[in-house]
Amino acid sequence: MRRGTTVLAAAVALVGALLTGGAASAAPAPALPDGSAASAAAIPPQFARVLAGQHVIYSYSGPTPPPALFDAVRAGEAAGVVFFSDNIVSLDQIRGVAQDLQDAAMMSPIPVPLLLLTDQEGGQVRRLRLPGADGPAASASRVGAAADPAAAGSRTGHEAASALRTAGLNGNLAPVLGVHRAPGDFLDAYGRSYSSDPAVVAAAAGAFIGAQQADGIAATAKHFPGLGAAPAGANTDEEAVTIPLDAGTLRNVDEAPYRAAIAAGVDMVMPSWAVYPALDPGAPAGLSSAILRGDLRGNLGYQGVIVSDAIEAGALAAFGDAGDRSVAALAAGQDLALCSSRDAAQGAQATGDLAAAITGGRLNLGDVLASTERVLALRLSLQ
């Protein structure tokens, strides 16, 4: 992660404002959080929502963001927005939307650029399909089958970055690092897996990430620890999925490309909503502290931002509503809740429930503040 004194000053200013009830400034804040008299219960409600909002990615339907989304951004209650095909009509239109949202962010108590995200993997999964901003036409499977997968990965990473920059966006929810197992299985059926060889996936994905981030666009390695073994039709967006691999296979095969992604400095990692019984039989990966804090941060040493997959996914049917799921995701170690139902009310619900969880002690204040610093560091790096 790219850090600096500006990042730390912004984080300190935010924390100081939240704990003292004042406006954000560069003034020193109270010592936090361990051993301090400051407590979550002392945070004024309006500032608790600002702190919570630093962990919420909003979405909306149609080409025009609703007034409620702009209100949330101006209030400092949003970390970013994820865009889908129905939000994008033309280059001028999406650039205008992006600029309007960033202008609103600069009017907020936390004047830091928003994360403006989309899925621009390549092949079939491209939200931007516009003249001049089409992104990589080659799918991951074509890249992995190239004579030089790393070179092809670098080329498509630059192509994705060019498309997003042209549209005014600054983050890509790609690439997919799944190591598929059989032709036609879940990832291979749509050309979303680079290869069934983890070394090829690592080379292509690492090059994609490096090229894209060199061009100023944050990349996302997904879906940790890997969906490559999911059978055809097993979609966590729709239903619960279990990946019954042993721990050795998961760590030596499926997690191998993540080591390359982390070495490439990937800005974000997205966990899977599948359950991996060998790592944690009780929760999907994205709600598992054992997998996120133990495996991803502990064993692999990842220090960047963890962004959830769609909070409304069918795989989470047993875990409450969007607010419940967002709280559970942060409690497990995620940094951002991706509220992608294309309804700004979903993001507002997540923000409200996260704020209540912070002031009510269900989320550890020290963990939330550390997570906030990671998110702010990433947002500031994309100016």
C-alpha positions in Angstrom: 0.0 0.0 0.0 1.2 3.5 -0.8 1.4 5.5 2.4 2.8 8.9 3.5 2.5 11.7 6.0 -0.6 13.1 4.2 -2.4 9.8 4.8 -1.5 9.6 8.4 -2.5 13.3 8.9 -5.9 12.7 7.3 -6.5 9.6 9.5 -5.5 11.4 12.6 -7.7 14.4 11.7 -10.7 12.1 11.1 -10.2 10.2 14.4 -9.7 13.5 16.3 -13.0 14.9 14.9 -14.9 11.7 15.7 -13.7 11.6 19.3 -14.0 15.3 20.1 -17.1 16.2 18.1 -15.3 18.8 16.1 -14.7 19.3 12.5 -11.9 17.4 10.8 -8.6 19.2 10.9 -4.9 18.5 11.0 -4.8 19.1 14.7 -3.4 16.3 16.9 -5.9 13.8 18.1 -6.0 11.9 21.4 -3.8 8.9 21.7 -5.6 5.9 20.2 -6.9 3.4 20.8 -5.2 1.1 23.3 -4.8 2.5 26.8 -6.8 5.7 25.9 -9.7 7.1 27.8 -11.4 7.6 24.5 -14.2 5.1 23.9 -16.6 4.2 21.1 -19.6 5.2 23.2 -18.2 8.8 23.4 -18.4 9.3 19.6 -21.2 11.6 18.7 -23.8 9.9 16.5 -23.3 12.1 13.5 -19.6 11.4 13.5 -20.2 7.7 14.1 -22.0 7.7 10.8 -19.0 9.4 9.1 -16.6 6.7 10.6 -19.0 4.0 9.5 -19.4 5.5 6.0 -15.6 5.1 5.4 -16.4 1.4 5.0 -19.3 1.4 2.6 -19.4 1.2 -1.2 -22.7 2.4 -2.6 -24.5 1.5 -5.8 -27.6 2.8 -7.7 -29.6 2.0 -10.8 -29.8 3.8 -14.0 -27.6 6.6 -15.5 -28.2 9.2 -12.8 -27.1 8.9 -9.2 -30.0 9.6 -6.8 -30.0 12.7 -4.6 -29.7 10.4 -1.5 -26.3 9.2 -2.8 -25.0 12.7 -3.2 -26.3 13.6 0.3 -24.4 10.6 1.7 -21.2 11.6 -0.1 -21.4 15.2 1.0 -22.0 14.1 4.6 -18.8 12.0 4.5 -20.8 8.8 4.8 -19.5 6.9 1.7 -16.1 5.4 0.8 -17.1 4.9 -2.9 -19.5 3.8 -5.5 -19.5 0.7 -7.7 -20.8 1.0 -11.3 -22.7 -1.4 -13.5 -23.6 -1.4 -17.2 -26.9 0.3 -16.6 -25.2 3.2 -15.0 -23.1 3.9 -18.2 -24.6 5.5 -21.3 -21.7 7.3 -22.9 -18.2 8.4 -22.1 -19.2 12.0 -21.5 -22.1 10.9 -19.2 -20.0 8.5 -17.0 -17.2 11.0 -16.8 -19.6 13.7 -15.7 -21.1 11.4 -13.1 -17.7 10.5 -11.7 -16.7 14.2 -11.5 -19.9 15.2 -9.8 -19.4 12.5 -7.2 -15.8 13.5 -6.6 -16.8 17.1 -6.3 -19.4 16.1 -3.7 -16.7 14.2 -1.8 -14.5 17.3 -1.7 -17.4 19.1 0.1 -17.5 16.4 2.8 -15.9 16.5 6.3 -13.4 14.0 4.9 -12.3 15.6 1.6 -10.7 12.5 0.2 -11.3 11.0 -3.3 -14.0 8.3 -3.5 -13.3 4.9 -4.8 -15.1 4.7 -8.1 -15.2 1.0 -9.0 -16.4 -1.4 -11.7 -15.8 -4.9 -13.0 -13.5 -4.7 -16.0 -12.0 -8.2 -16.1 -11.9 -8.7 -19.8 -13.8 -10.9 -22.2 -17.5 -11.2 -21.2 -17.1 -9.4 -17.9 -16.7 -5.7 -18.9 -19.1 -3.1 -17.6 -17.5 -0.5 -19.8 -18.3 -1.3 -23.5 -18.0 2.1 -25.1 -15.9 3.4 -28.0 -12.7 4.6 -26.6 -13.2 2.8 -23.3 -13.8 -0.8 -24.0 -11.1 -2.4 -21.9 -9.5 -5.8 -22.6 -11.4 -7.8 -25.2 -9.3 -10.9 -24.3 -10.8 -13.0 -21.5 -8.6 -14.3 -18.7 -8.6 -17.8 -20.3 -7.2 -16.4 -23.6 -4.6 -14.5 -21.7 -3.5 -17.7 -19.8 -3.4 -19.6 -23.1 -1.1 -17.1 -24.7 2.5 -17.9 -25.5 3.6 -15.5 -22.8 0.8 -15.2 -20.2 2.7 -12.5 -18.3 3.1 -10.3 -21.3 -0.6 -10.8 -22.2 -1.6 -10.1 -18.6 0.4 -6.8 -18.7 -1.2 -5.8 -21.9 -4.7 -6.4 -20.7 -3.9 -4.7 -17.4 -2.9 -1.5 -19.3 -6.0 -1.8 -21.4 -8.3 -2.1 -18.4 -6.6 0.9 -16.8 -6.9 3.0 -19.9 -10.7 2.2 -20.1 -11.3 3.1 -16.5 -9.2 6.3 -16.5 -11.0 7.5 -19.7 -14.3 7.0 -17.9 -13.1 8.8 -14.7 -13.0 5.7 -12.6 -10.1 4.7 -10.3 -10.6 1.1 -9.2 -11.2 -2.3 -10.9 -12.7 -5.3 -9.2 -10.3 -7.5 -11.1 -8.5 -9.8 -11.8 -9.9 -13.2 -10.9 -7.3 -15.5 -9.4 -9.2 -18.7 -9.4 -7.3 -21.8 -10.5 -10.0 -23.8 -12.4 -10.1 -27.6 -12.3 -12.0 -28.8 -15.3 -13.2 -27.4 -18.7 -16.6 -25.7 -18.4 -16.6 -25.4 -14.6 -17.8 -22.3 -12.8 -15.0 -19.9 -13.7 -13.8 -21.6 -17.0 -17.3 -21.5 -18.5 -17.1 -17.7 -18.7 -13.4 -17.5 -19.5 -12.7 -15.9 -16.1 -9.9 -18.2 -15.0 -6.4 -17.7 -16.4 -5.5 -21.4 -16.1 -5.7 -24.7 -14.2 -2.0 -24.2 -13.5 -1.4 -21.9 -10.5 1.9 -20.7 -11.9 0.2 -19.4 -15.0 -2.5 -17.7 -13.0 0.2 -16.1 -10.8 2.2 -14.9 -13.7 -0.8 -13.5 -15.7 -2.6 -12.0 -12.7 0.5 -10.5 -11.2 1.4 -8.8 -14.5 -2.2 -7.5 -14.9 -2.1 -6.0 -11.4 1.3 -4.4 -11.8 0.4 -2.9 -15.2 -3.0 -1.6 -14.0 -1.7 0.0 -10.8 1.3 1.5 -12.6 -1.4 3.4 -14.6 -3.1 4.7 -11.4 -6.0 2.2 -11.2 -6.4 0.1 -8.0 -6.7 -3.6 -8.7 -8.5 -6.3 -6.8 -7.4 -9.9 -6.5 -10.5 -12.1 -6.1 -12.1 -14.3 -4.7 -9.8 -15.4 -1.8 -8.9 -18.2 -1.1 -10.1 -19.2 -4.6 -13.3 -20.2 -6.5 -11.4 -22.4 -9.0 -12.8 -25.6 -7.6 -16.4 -24.5 -7.7 -18.4 -26.8 -10.1 -20.4 -25.5 -13.0 -23.6 -23.7 -11.8 -22.2 -23.1 -8.3 -22.7 -19.4 -7.9 -22.3 -17.6 -4.6 -24.4 -14.7 -5.9 -27.3 -17.0 -5.9 -26.8 -19.7 -3.2 -24.5 -21.2 -0.6 -21.5 -22.9 -2.0 -19.0 -25.2 -0.2 -15.5 -25.9 -1.5 -14.5 -29.2 0.1 -10.7 -29.1 -0.5 -8.1 -30.0 2.1 -6.1 -27.2 3.6 -2.9 -28.3 1.8 -4.5 -28.0 -1.6 -6.1 -24.6 -0.8 -2.8 -23.2 0.4 -0.5 -24.7 -2.2 -2.7 -24.4 -5.2 -5.6 -21.9 -4.8 -3.8 -19.4 -2.6 -0.6 -19.5 -4.7 -1.6 -16.8 -7.1 -2.4 -14.5 -4.1 1.2 -14.6 -3.1 2.1 -13.2 -6.5 -0.6 -10.6 -6.2 0.6 -9.5 -2.8 4.2 -9.3 -4.1 2.9 -7.1 -7.0 1.4 -4.8 -4.3 -2.2 -5.4 -5.0 -4.4 -2.6 -3.5 -7.4 -4.8 -2.7 -8.3 -8.4 -2.1 -11.9 -9.6 -2.3 -12.8 -12.8 -0.3 -15.2 -15.4 -1.6 -18.6 -16.0 0.0 -18.0 -19.8 -0.3 -17.4 -21.9 2.7 -14.0 -23.7 3.0 -14.5 -26.4 5.8 -10.8 -27.2 5.9 -10.1 -23.5 6.9 -13.3 -22.6 8.8 -16.4 -24.9 8.7 -18.6 -22.3 10.4 -18.6 -19.3 8.0 -18.1 -18.2 4.5 -14.5 -16.9 3.8 -15.6 -13.3 3.8 -17.1 -13.6 7.3 -14.3 -15.7 8.7 -11.7 -14.1 11.0 -9.7 -17.3 10.8 -9.4 -17.0 7.0 -9.1 -13.2 6.7 -6.9 -12.4 9.8 -5.3 -15.8 10.2 -4.7 -16.8 6.6 -4.7 -13.7 4.4 -3.2 -11.2 6.8 -1.3 -13.7 9.0 0.1 -16.4 6.7 0.3 -14.4 3.5 1.2 -11.1 5.1 -1.3 -9.0 3.3 -1.6 -5.4 4.6 -3.9 -3.8 2.1 -7.6 -3.2 1.8 -10.1 -6.2 1.9 -13.3 -5.4 0.0 -16.3 -7.7 0.3 -18.1 -9.4 -2.6 -21.7 -8.3 -3.1 -23.3 -8.0 0.4 -26.7 -9.0 -1.0 -25.3 -12.4 -2.3 -27.6 -15.4 -2.0 -24.8 -17.3 -0.3 -25.4 -15.1 2.8 -29.1 -15.8 3.2 -28.6 -17.1 6.7 -26.7 -14.0 7.8 -29.4 -11.3 8.1 -29.9 -8.2 6.1 -27.4 -5.9 4.4 -26.6 -4.2 7.7 -26.1 -7.4 9.6 -23.8 -8.7 6.9 -21.8 -5.6 6.7 -21.2 -5.6 10.5 -20.2 -9.3 10.3 -17.8 -8.6 7.4 -16.0 -5.9 9.3 -15.9 -7.9 12.5 -14.2 -10.7 10.6 -11.6 -8.4 9.2 -12.9 -6.8 6.0 -12.5 -3.1 5.3 -15.2 -2.3 2.8 -18.8 -3.6 2.4 -19.8 -3.7 -1.3 -23.5 -2.7 -1.3 -24.2 -3.6 -4.9 -27.9 -4.1 -5.1 -28.2 -0.9 -7.1 -30.1 0.8 -4.5 -28.5 3.7 -2.4 -30.8 2.7 0.5 -28.8 -0.5 0.9 -25.6 1.5 1.5 -27.4 3.8 3.9 -28.7 0.8 5.9 -25.2 -0.6 6.1 -23.8 2.8 7.2 -26.4 3.1 10.0 -25.9 -0.4 11.3 -22.1 -0.1 11.2 -22.4 3.2 13.2 -24.6 1.5 15.8 -22.2 -1.5 16.0 -19.3 0.9 16.6 -20.9 3.0 19.3 -22.5 -0.1 20.8 -19.2 -2.0 21.1 -20.0 -4.8 18.7 -17.1 -3.7 16.5 -13.8 -3.1 18.2 -12.9 0.6 17.9 -9.2 0.0 17.5 -9.9 -2.4 14.6 -12.2 0.0 12.9 -9.7 2.8 13.1 -6.9 0.7 11.7 -9.3 -0.3 8.9 -10.2 3.3 8.3 -6.6 4.2 7.9 -6.1 1.5 5.3 -9.1 2.7 3.3 -8.0 6.4 3.5 -4.5 5.4 2.5 -5.8 3.8 -0.7 -8.2 6.6 -1.5 -5.5 9.2 -1.1 -3.1 7.2 -3.3 -5.6 7.5 -6.2 -5.7 11.3 -6.4 
